Amino acid sequence: MEFPQYDVLIIGCGPAGLSAAVNVTIRNKKTVVYGGEFCSPKLSKAPHINNYLGFWDVSGEELRQKYLKHVEELGIKIEYNKIENIYPMGNSFNVVSKGNMLMCTAIVLAVGVQNPKYLPGEEELLGKGVGYCATCDGPLYKGKKVGVIGYSREAEEDVNFLADLAGEVVYLPLYEGLGNIKESVQVAKEKPKSLLGKEKLQALETEGETLELDGLFIIRETVPPAKLLPGLKIERNSIWVDRKLATNIKGVFAAGDCTGAPYQLAKAVGEGAIAGLSAVSYVDQLNKAEVKV
């Protein structure tokens, strides 16, 4: 089976991600942007922007529309889906989103501020019965009892997927307005407190009961970068980068709020441009090396 292949994958469709996409595209590299359903809420809510050169007293929504129009005119594709897993494969990466695979040579992380509050026991039990991708690991729990903690309605797709595989599914939605959930799913409107187990997950403790589970999926709006890419260097809750916005992982770059303060629009756009150009340079260097061989 052939998978879509890109020179540069950009994760995040805020100002940094879109800036990176523009600079990659005008240098004739194939790219795709993965982001949330709305690009970007933080920008759209700004009533006035007075510190962005050339745009005096513009609203965030006006600027957001201009950004989206710009990428549309360049034919840049935005996929409104979450990246769930990244697997380094030498000089390329295999990337999973909603159970679908794509391949890329370089990656730009532009995921905004990432400082999730982990549940007690979550980090220790990750990969030991706890996961973030139901479509990836769901088949491991065929006929078993699994739980799902959903931070947004996006999780409902994962819940319904598991309902056709697992013997029993318990869903804890942490948002208002439950959507279309299959009848076989048990909905528990309680807040999770902690995960129990040592060598593997044994149970989920909520405010009202303790649920014995074989597996648990935690579906947040985004997967923290350090969980997407084990070994990614994090300093003070931000992704470490050098002057070219390269991370400590070869072929991976980062830009915008995820690299730390100041959390300014101009900084995000500028870093997006640098990260995009650095990713292009990285791809070109690999291509030249292959030609010499």
C-alpha positions as CSV (number, residue, x, y, z in Angstrom):
1,M,0.0,0.0,0.0
2,E,1.3,3.4,-0.9
3,F,1.0,6.2,1.6
4,P,0.9,10.0,0.9
5,Q,4.4,11.5,1.0
6,Y,5.4,15.0,1.8
7,D,8.6,17.0,2.1
8,V,7.4,18.8,5.2
9,L,4.6,18.1,7.6
10,I,3.4,21.0,9.7
11,I,1.5,20.3,12.9
12,G,-0.6,23.3,14.0
13,C,-2.5,25.8,11.9
14,G,-2.0,29.0,14.0
15,P,0.1,31.9,12.8
16,A,3.4,29.9,13.2
17,G,2.2,26.9,11.4
18,L,0.7,28.8,8.5
19,S,3.8,31.0,8.2
20,A,5.9,27.9,7.9
21,A,3.5,26.4,5.3
22,V,3.7,29.6,3.2
23,N,7.5,29.6,3.2
24,V,7.8,25.9,2.5
25,T,5.3,26.1,-0.4
26,I,6.9,29.1,-2.2
27,R,10.2,27.1,-2.2
28,N,8.4,24.3,-4.1
29,K,8.3,21.7,-1.4
30,K,5.3,19.5,-0.9
31,T,3.6,20.2,2.4
32,V,0.4,19.6,4.4
33,V,-0.8,21.3,7.6
34,Y,-2.6,19.3,10.3
35,G,-4.5,21.4,12.8
36,G,-7.7,21.8,14.9
37,E,-11.1,22.5,13.5
38,F,-10.6,26.2,13.9
39,C,-7.4,28.0,13.0
40,S,-6.8,29.6,15.4
41,P,-9.1,30.4,18.4
42,K,-6.5,32.4,20.3
43,L,-6.0,34.8,17.3
44,S,-9.7,35.2,16.6
45,K,-10.5,36.3,20.1
46,A,-8.1,39.3,20.0
47,P,-10.2,42.4,19.8
48,H,-7.4,44.7,18.7
49,I,-3.8,44.1,17.6
50,N,-1.5,47.2,17.8
51,N,2.0,45.7,18.0
52,Y,2.2,43.8,14.7
53,L,4.1,45.9,12.1
54,G,2.0,47.2,9.3
55,F,-1.4,46.3,10.8
56,W,-2.5,49.0,13.1
57,D,-5.7,48.4,15.1
58,V,-6.6,45.3,13.2
59,S,-8.8,42.7,14.9
60,G,-7.5,39.2,15.4
61,E,-10.4,37.8,13.3
62,E,-9.6,40.1,10.4
63,L,-6.0,38.9,10.5
64,R,-7.0,35.3,10.8
65,Q,-9.1,35.6,7.7
66,K,-6.2,37.1,5.8
67,Y,-3.9,34.2,6.9
68,L,-6.4,31.6,5.7
69,K,-6.9,33.5,2.4
70,H,-3.2,33.5,1.9
71,V,-2.7,29.8,2.3
72,E,-5.8,29.1,0.2
73,E,-4.4,31.2,-2.7
74,L,-1.2,29.1,-2.5
75,G,-3.2,25.9,-2.6
76,I,-1.9,24.8,0.8
77,K,-4.0,21.9,2.2
78,I,-5.2,22.0,5.8
79,E,-6.3,18.7,7.4
80,Y,-8.5,19.3,10.4
81,N,-7.3,16.2,12.2
82,K,-5.0,15.3,15.1
83,I,-1.6,13.7,14.7
84,E,-1.5,10.7,17.0
85,N,1.8,9.0,16.5
86,I,5.2,9.9,14.9
87,Y,7.7,7.1,14.1
88,P,11.2,8.2,13.1
89,M,12.5,6.0,10.2
90,G,16.1,7.0,9.5
91,N,15.8,10.0,7.1
92,S,12.0,10.1,7.2
93,F,9.0,9.8,9.5
94,N,5.9,7.6,9.4
95,V,3.0,9.6,10.9
96,V,-0.4,8.3,12.0
97,S,-3.6,10.4,12.1
98,K,-7.0,8.7,12.7
99,G,-5.6,5.3,11.7
100,N,-4.2,6.7,8.4
101,M,-0.5,6.8,7.6
102,L,1.5,9.4,5.8
103,M,5.3,9.8,5.3
104,C,7.4,13.0,5.4
105,T,11.0,14.0,5.4
106,A,10.8,16.9,7.9
107,I,8.4,18.1,10.5
108,V,7.5,21.6,11.9
109,L,5.8,21.6,15.3
110,A,3.7,24.7,15.7
111,V,1.3,23.4,18.4
112,G,1.0,26.4,20.7
113,V,1.3,26.3,24.4
114,Q,1.4,22.7,25.6
115,N,1.2,22.1,29.3
116,P,-1.4,19.5,29.9
117,K,-2.4,18.5,33.5
118,Y,-1.7,14.8,33.6
119,L,-3.8,12.5,35.8
120,P,-1.9,10.9,38.6
121,G,-0.5,7.6,37.3
122,E,-1.0,8.6,33.6
123,E,2.6,9.1,32.6
124,E,3.8,6.0,34.5
125,L,1.2,3.8,32.8
126,L,1.5,5.2,29.3
127,G,2.0,2.2,27.0
128,K,1.0,-0.2,29.9
129,G,-2.7,-0.1,29.2
130,V,-2.9,3.7,28.8
131,G,-2.8,5.2,25.3
132,Y,-3.8,8.3,23.3
133,C,-4.8,6.6,20.0
134,A,-7.9,4.3,20.0
135,T,-7.7,3.6,16.3
136,C,-4.0,2.6,16.6
137,D,-4.3,0.4,19.7
138,G,-8.0,-0.4,20.0
139,P,-7.6,-3.9,18.4
140,L,-5.5,-5.0,21.3
141,Y,-8.6,-4.8,23.5
142,K,-11.0,-6.9,21.5
143,G,-13.6,-8.4,23.8
144,K,-12.1,-6.6,26.8
145,K,-13.3,-3.7,29.0
146,V,-11.9,-0.3,28.1
147,G,-12.4,3.3,29.2
148,V,-12.2,6.5,27.3
149,I,-11.7,10.0,28.8
150,G,-12.7,12.6,26.2
151,Y,-11.9,16.3,26.5
152,S,-13.8,17.3,23.4
153,R,-16.5,15.9,21.1
154,E,-13.7,14.7,18.8
155,A,-13.3,11.7,21.2
156,E,-16.8,10.4,20.3
157,E,-15.5,9.0,17.0
158,D,-12.9,6.9,19.0
159,V,-15.6,5.8,21.5
160,N,-17.8,4.5,18.7
161,F,-14.9,2.8,17.0
162,L,-14.1,1.0,20.3
163,A,-17.7,0.0,20.8
164,D,-17.5,-2.3,17.8
165,L,-14.3,-4.0,19.1
166,A,-14.3,-4.1,22.9
167,G,-16.5,-6.2,25.1
168,E,-17.4,-3.1,27.2
169,V,-16.8,0.6,26.8
170,V,-17.1,3.2,29.6
171,Y,-17.0,6.8,28.4
172,L,-16.2,9.8,30.6
173,P,-17.0,13.0,28.6
174,L,-15.4,16.1,30.1
175,Y,-17.4,18.6,28.0
176,E,-21.0,19.7,27.6
177,G,-23.3,18.5,24.9
178,L,-22.9,14.8,24.3
179,G,-23.3,13.8,20.7
180,N,-24.1,10.6,18.9
181,I,-22.8,7.7,21.1
182,K,-23.7,4.1,20.4
183,E,-26.2,2.5,22.7
184,S,-23.7,-0.1,24.0
185,V,-21.5,2.5,25.5
186,Q,-21.8,3.2,29.2
187,V,-21.5,7.0,29.8
188,A,-20.2,7.9,33.3
189,K,-20.6,11.6,34.0
190,E,-17.9,11.7,36.6
191,K,-14.5,13.3,36.7
192,P,-11.5,11.1,36.7
193,K,-9.1,11.3,39.7
194,S,-6.3,8.9,39.2
195,L,-5.0,5.8,37.4
196,L,-4.3,2.7,39.4
197,G,-1.7,0.0,38.7
198,K,2.0,-0.6,38.7
199,E,3.2,-2.9,35.9
200,K,0.0,-2.3,34.0
201,L,-3.3,-0.4,34.3
202,Q,-5.7,-2.0,36.7
203,A,-8.4,0.6,37.3
204,L,-9.5,4.2,36.9
205,E,-10.5,6.0,40.1
206,T,-13.3,8.6,39.6
207,E,-15.0,10.9,42.1
208,G,-17.7,8.3,42.7
209,E,-16.3,4.9,42.0
210,T,-13.3,2.7,41.0
211,L,-13.6,1.2,37.5
212,E,-11.6,-1.9,36.8
213,L,-10.3,-1.7,33.2
214,D,-8.1,-3.6,30.8
215,G,-7.3,-0.4,28.8
216,L,-7.8,3.3,28.9
217,F,-7.6,5.9,26.1
218,I,-7.3,9.6,27.0
219,I,-8.4,11.8,24.0
220,R,-7.3,15.4,24.4
221,E,-7.5,18.0,21.6
222,T,-3.8,17.6,21.0
223,V,-1.2,15.0,21.9
224,P,1.7,16.7,23.9
225,P,4.8,16.9,21.6
226,A,6.9,14.9,24.1
227,K,4.4,12.0,23.8
228,L,4.3,12.3,20.0
229,L,8.1,12.2,19.8
230,P,9.7,10.4,22.7
231,G,13.1,11.9,23.4
232,L,12.1,15.4,22.3
233,K,13.9,17.9,24.6
234,I,11.7,20.0,26.8
235,E,12.9,22.9,28.9
236,R,10.6,24.8,31.2
237,N,7.5,23.3,29.6
238,S,8.6,24.5,26.1
239,I,10.3,22.7,23.2
240,W,14.0,23.3,23.1
241,V,15.3,24.8,19.8
242,D,18.5,26.3,18.4
243,R,18.8,29.5,16.4
244,K,17.5,27.7,13.3
245,L,14.6,26.4,15.3
246,A,15.8,22.8,15.0
247,T,14.9,20.6,17.9
248,N,17.2,17.9,19.3
249,I,15.6,15.4,16.9
250,K,17.1,15.4,13.4
251,G,14.5,16.7,10.8
252,V,12.2,18.1,13.4
253,F,11.7,21.9,13.9
254,A,9.5,23.9,16.2
255,A,8.0,27.4,16.1
256,G,5.6,29.8,17.9
257,D,4.3,29.6,21.4
258,C,5.4,26.0,21.9
259,T,9.1,27.2,22.0
260,G,8.3,29.6,24.9
261,A,7.9,33.3,25.6
262,P,7.3,35.9,24.4
263,Y,3.9,34.8,23.3
264,Q,3.6,37.4,20.6
265,L,2.1,37.2,17.1
266,A,5.1,38.7,15.4
267,K,7.4,36.1,17.2
268,A,5.1,33.3,16.0
269,V,5.0,34.4,12.4
270,G,8.8,35.0,12.3
271,E,9.6,31.7,13.9
272,G,7.3,29.9,11.5
273,A,9.1,31.4,8.6
274,I,12.5,30.4,10.0
275,A,11.4,26.9,10.9
276,G,9.9,26.5,7.4
277,L,13.1,27.6,5.7
278,S,15.2,25.4,8.0
279,A,13.0,22.4,7.1
280,V,13.4,23.2,3.4
281,S,17.2,23.4,3.8
282,Y,17.2,20.1,5.6
283,V,15.2,18.4,2.8
284,D,17.5,19.9,0.1
285,Q,20.6,18.6,1.9
286,L,19.2,15.1,2.1
287,N,18.2,15.2,-1.6
288,K,21.7,16.3,-2.6
289,A,23.3,13.5,-0.5
290,E,21.1,10.9,-2.2
291,V,22.0,12.2,-5.6
292,K,25.8,11.9,-4.8
293,V,25.3,8.3,-3.7
